[in-house]
């Protein structure tokens, strides 16, 4: 009787531990592991076992954590005193999550829901890496002497922004390069902004913006991809007035056009141009401030291509 009382208080009760096979996983891929369940000092009834994927955002020292997915593992079961059970775990990450960065962190929180007792929780940090096509673009920028900023991967209204600075050939011309990325059916779309030093090449326009589209087959050879990026950036610098907010639509000849919403925008990194998390409830992700930055699905449905006008039109608030 005394042992049962203690177990209801969480002393000597059953516990659970999620052991991930890998602590890092690429966006859109499947992460796996095993749950190790161990009974306590008495028999206990388990209502359910589930896992929450929690996203933690750190903006200017203000930390916010929200559950972005709840993954059911098991329904009611009985665990005997000292009994050990092992259950498998697999989960495919949505393609529209932000990737991990200095201000974006993820944790799997496993909950052992004990009937009439204190639930047991287990927390496991996981790092979400960029999908492989985007990783190849990162490598191409590195080949050009660019390095990703420590403060990169902020969340903005269009999604997650990646920031890079030059260390070699563009060092005295380009201050930084910023871009958003969208994984589409046939390739990767980049919305690119090049910030140029005042006076470089006689330029008065500091922010040059351009949209690129790379077929997945074009990403196989990273050296060729780097050469293409170099030529495109150089063209922007040498012909700056073609890449201002009013003229960007003239440069879409390389980009396949979408026939309906579903084709291009639902594979976006961090919610680029579509609702965050591909159908999950954005309003439950973050508080009103960050919600305003990420909750664009309704607006896109109504206005369609207006997103591109917004991106090429000016400054955005950071989150």
C-alpha positions in Angstrom: 0.0 0.0 0.0 2.8 2.4 0.9 4.6 1.7 -2.4 1.4 2.5 -4.3 1.1 5.8 -2.5 4.7 6.7 -3.2 4.3 5.7 -6.9 1.3 8.1 -7.2 3.6 10.8 -6.0 6.1 9.9 -8.6 8.5 8.1 -6.3 9.3 4.6 -7.6 6.9 4.9 -10.5 7.5 3.8 -14.1 9.7 5.8 -16.4 10.5 6.2 -20.1 13.5 7.1 -22.1 13.7 7.9 -25.8 17.0 6.9 -27.4 17.3 8.5 -30.8 19.5 6.7 -33.4 20.8 10.1 -34.5 20.5 13.5 -32.8 20.6 15.3 -36.2 18.2 14.8 -39.1 17.6 16.6 -42.4 14.4 18.5 -43.1 11.8 16.2 -44.7 13.6 13.0 -43.7 12.7 10.4 -41.1 14.2 10.3 -37.6 14.1 7.0 -35.7 14.8 5.6 -32.3 13.5 3.4 -29.5 11.5 4.0 -26.3 12.8 2.1 -23.2 10.1 1.8 -20.6 10.8 0.5 -17.1 8.3 -0.4 -14.5 8.6 1.0 -11.0 8.0 -0.7 -7.6 4.3 -1.5 -8.3 2.1 -2.4 -11.3 0.9 0.8 -13.0 -1.7 1.5 -15.7 -0.5 3.7 -18.6 -3.2 5.8 -20.3 -1.0 6.6 -23.3 2.5 7.5 -24.6 3.0 10.3 -26.9 5.9 12.6 -28.1 5.7 16.3 -28.7 8.1 18.1 -31.1 8.7 21.4 -29.5 10.1 24.5 -31.3 11.9 27.1 -29.2 12.5 30.5 -30.6 14.9 33.0 -29.0 14.3 36.5 -30.2 16.4 39.2 -28.5 16.5 37.2 -25.3 12.8 36.5 -25.3 12.3 32.7 -25.4 9.1 31.1 -26.6 8.4 27.4 -26.8 5.4 25.8 -28.6 4.5 22.3 -29.7 4.5 22.0 -33.5 3.5 18.3 -33.6 2.2 15.6 -31.2 3.1 12.0 -32.2 1.0 9.2 -30.7 3.1 6.2 -29.7 0.9 3.8 -27.7 -2.5 3.7 -26.2 -3.5 2.1 -22.8 -1.2 -0.6 -21.4 -0.1 -2.1 -18.1 3.5 -2.1 -16.9 4.4 -4.5 -14.2 6.8 -3.8 -11.3 10.3 -3.9 -12.7 9.1 -4.9 -16.2 11.0 -3.6 -19.2 9.5 -2.8 -22.6 11.0 -1.5 -25.8 8.9 0.3 -28.5 10.1 1.6 -31.9 9.9 5.3 -32.9 9.9 6.9 -36.3 8.8 10.3 -37.5 9.0 12.1 -40.8 9.8 15.8 -40.4 7.5 18.2 -42.3 9.4 19.9 -45.1 8.3 23.4 -44.1 9.9 23.6 -40.7 12.6 26.2 -40.0 16.0 24.5 -39.8 18.0 24.7 -36.5 20.1 27.8 -35.9 21.3 30.1 -33.2 17.7 31.2 -32.4 15.8 28.0 -33.5 16.0 24.9 -31.4 14.0 21.6 -31.2 13.2 19.1 -28.5 11.3 15.8 -28.5 9.4 15.6 -25.2 8.1 12.1 -24.4 5.2 11.8 -22.0 4.4 8.6 -20.1 0.8 9.3 -19.0 0.4 7.3 -15.8 -3.2 6.7 -14.6 -3.7 8.2 -11.1 0.0 9.2 -10.9 2.6 11.8 -11.9 3.4 11.6 -15.6 7.0 10.9 -16.5 8.7 13.2 -19.0 11.8 12.7 -21.1 13.4 15.4 -23.2 15.8 14.9 -26.1 17.3 17.7 -28.2 17.4 17.2 -31.9 19.0 19.4 -34.6 17.2 19.8 -37.9 19.6 20.2 -40.8 18.9 21.9 -44.1 17.6 19.5 -46.8 20.3 18.2 -49.1 19.5 20.4 -52.2 19.8 23.5 -50.0 22.9 22.1 -48.4 24.5 21.9 -51.9 23.6 25.6 -52.4 25.4 26.4 -49.1 28.5 24.5 -50.3 28.4 26.5 -53.6 28.3 29.8 -51.7 31.3 28.5 -49.6 33.2 27.8 -52.8 32.7 31.5 -53.7 34.3 32.5 -50.4 31.0 33.2 -48.6 30.4 32.2 -44.9 27.1 31.9 -43.1 26.7 34.4 -40.4 26.4 33.3 -36.8 23.1 35.1 -36.6 21.7 33.6 -39.8 18.4 31.6 -40.0 16.2 34.3 -38.4 12.4 34.0 -39.0 10.8 36.7 -41.1 7.4 37.1 -42.7 8.4 35.1 -45.7 10.0 32.3 -43.7 13.6 31.6 -42.7 16.3 34.0 -43.9 19.8 32.8 -44.5 22.6 35.4 -44.3 26.1 35.1 -45.7 29.1 37.5 -45.9 32.0 37.4 -48.4 35.6 36.7 -47.4 37.3 36.6 -50.9 36.4 37.9 -54.4 33.3 39.9 -53.4 34.8 41.1 -50.1 35.1 44.8 -51.0 31.9 45.0 -53.1 29.3 43.0 -51.3 28.4 43.6 -47.6 26.2 40.5 -47.3 23.9 38.2 -49.2 20.5 37.2 -47.8 18.0 34.7 -49.3 14.9 32.6 -48.7 14.6 29.1 -50.2 11.6 27.1 -51.4 11.8 23.4 -52.3 9.5 22.9 -55.3 8.6 19.9 -57.4 11.4 20.4 -59.9 14.0 22.4 -58.1 14.9 25.1 -55.6 13.7 28.7 -55.8 15.8 31.4 -54.1 14.7 34.9 -53.4 18.1 36.7 -53.2 19.1 40.1 -51.9 22.6 41.4 -52.4 23.7 44.3 -50.2 26.4 46.3 -52.0 28.8 48.8 -50.4 28.0 52.4 -51.4 30.3 53.5 -54.1 31.3 50.0 -55.3 31.3 50.0 -59.1 29.8 53.5 -58.8 26.6 52.1 -57.4 24.0 54.2 -55.6 21.5 51.3 -55.2 22.5 49.3 -52.1 20.0 46.5 -52.1 19.7 44.4 -55.3 17.0 41.7 -55.4 16.6 38.8 -57.8 14.7 35.5 -58.0 16.6 32.3 -59.1 15.4 28.8 -59.8 17.7 25.8 -60.0 16.6 22.4 -61.2 17.6 19.6 -59.0 19.7 18.2 -61.7 21.7 21.5 -61.8 22.6 21.0 -58.1 24.5 17.7 -58.7 27.7 19.5 -59.8 28.5 22.0 -57.0 31.4 23.5 -58.8 29.2 24.3 -61.8 26.5 25.6 -59.5 29.1 27.9 -57.8 30.1 29.3 -61.2 26.4 30.0 -62.0 25.9 31.8 -58.8 29.1 33.9 -59.3 27.9 34.9 -62.8 24.4 35.8 -61.5 25.7 37.9 -58.6 28.3 39.6 -60.9 25.5 40.5 -63.3 23.4 42.0 -60.5 26.4 44.2 -59.5 27.2 45.3 -63.0 23.6 45.9 -64.0 22.1 47.1 -60.8 19.1 49.0 -62.1 17.7 45.8 -63.6 17.4 44.3 -60.1 15.5 47.0 -58.2 12.1 46.4 -56.8 10.3 47.7 -59.9 12.1 45.5 -62.4 12.5 42.1 -60.9 9.6 40.5 -63.0 11.7 40.8 -66.1 14.1 38.1 -64.8 11.7 35.1 -64.6 12.4 33.4 -67.9 14.3 30.6 -66.2 11.6 29.9 -63.7 8.7 27.5 -64.3 5.4 29.0 -63.3 3.1 27.3 -60.9 -0.4 26.1 -61.9 -2.2 26.5 -58.6 -1.0 26.9 -55.0 0.0 23.3 -54.3 2.9 23.1 -56.7 5.5 25.5 -55.5 5.0 26.9 -52.0 4.2 24.0 -49.7 7.8 22.8 -49.7 9.0 26.1 -48.4 11.7 26.3 -45.7 10.2 27.8 -42.6 6.9 28.8 -44.2 8.2 30.7 -47.2 5.1 32.2 -48.9 2.7 29.7 -47.4 1.3 28.9 -43.9 4.0 27.6 -41.6 4.2 23.8 -41.1 2.1 22.8 -44.1 -1.3 22.9 -42.7 -0.6 22.9 -38.9 -2.3 25.7 -36.9 0.1 28.7 -37.2 -1.8 30.6 -34.6 -0.9 28.0 -32.0 2.8 28.1 -32.8 3.8 31.4 -31.3 2.4 34.5 -29.6 0.8 37.4 -31.4 4.1 39.0 -32.5 5.7 36.0 -34.1 2.3 34.8 -35.4 2.0 38.0 -37.4 5.4 37.2 -39.0 4.6 33.6 -39.9 0.8 33.5 -40.5 0.6 34.3 -44.2 -1.5 31.4 -45.5 -4.8 33.3 -45.6 -3.2 36.3 -47.3 -1.5 34.2 -50.0 -4.8 32.4 -50.8 -6.4 35.7 -51.4 -3.7 37.6 -53.2 -1.5 34.9 -54.9 1.6 36.4 -56.4 1.4 39.5 -54.1 4.0 37.7 -52.0 6.7 38.4 -54.6 5.7 42.0 -54.7 6.2 42.2 -50.9 9.6 40.5 -51.0 11.0 42.8 -53.7 9.3 45.9 -52.3 11.3 46.7 -49.2 12.4 46.0 -45.6 10.9 43.4 -43.3 10.7 43.1 -39.5 12.9 40.4 -38.0 11.9 37.6 -35.6 
